[in-house]
Amino acid sequence: MTVIDRLTALLAGATPTDLADLDAEIARLAAMRPWLVAALASKAPAPSEEPPPGKVPAVGQPPAPPHQPKAGKRVVRTGPSAPRPGDPNAAGFAKTRRLAVARLLADRGPLRGREIAAALRIPSGSITGTLTHPWFTRTGPALRDPFQLTAAGRLALAEAGPATGPPAAIS
C-alpha cells in the first residue's frame, strides 16, 4: 500500500480519531524527508525497512547546536561613571583626535610622532594608534621618519571643514 493510498483511506470516512492518525502519518513522512532527499540525490537503492516513526536516519552532517543568546544586555552608565567629554572609550573620540593630527600636519608639514604628541599635549604612547590610520604615512621606510598626511587624510580634512575650537589641547 502506497503513502497516497494510506492517506486516501484515512480521509475517506474521517473522524476526529482518524485525523489524529493522519497527523501521525504526516509527522512520520516529514521525519523521513531528509532521508528520502539524500537517497534520491545519491541514487542509492531504497533500504528494505523504513526508519521508525519520529526517527530520522543520520545523513550528512550532524545538526547545528541550538542558538544561545547572550546572557545579559549592555549596562547604560549614568552618574559619575557615565562617559565624560574626551573619554577615549566614547564614540567619536578617535575621529576627533585623527582630525586634530591631520590639521596639525596640514599646517606644519611632516612631523615625528613625539612632535605631534607634544604639539597636541597628549602622551606619546597614545598617539601611535592614531598614526596607524590610512590618513597618515611615513615619509620614508625608517621608524624615525616623520609622518605626513595622505590624499585620503587631506580629503577627510576638507570634508570635516574648519576647526571649531583651539587646535592645541586634546586630552
PyMOL commands that set and color helices and strands:
alter all, ss='L'
color gray80, all
select helices_A, chain A and resi 3-12+16-42+79-81+93-108+113-120+124-131+151-160
alter helices_A, ss='H'
color red, helices_A
select strands_A, chain A and resi 136-138+147-149
alter strands_A, ss='S'
color yellow, strands_A
deselect
rebuild
show_as cartoon
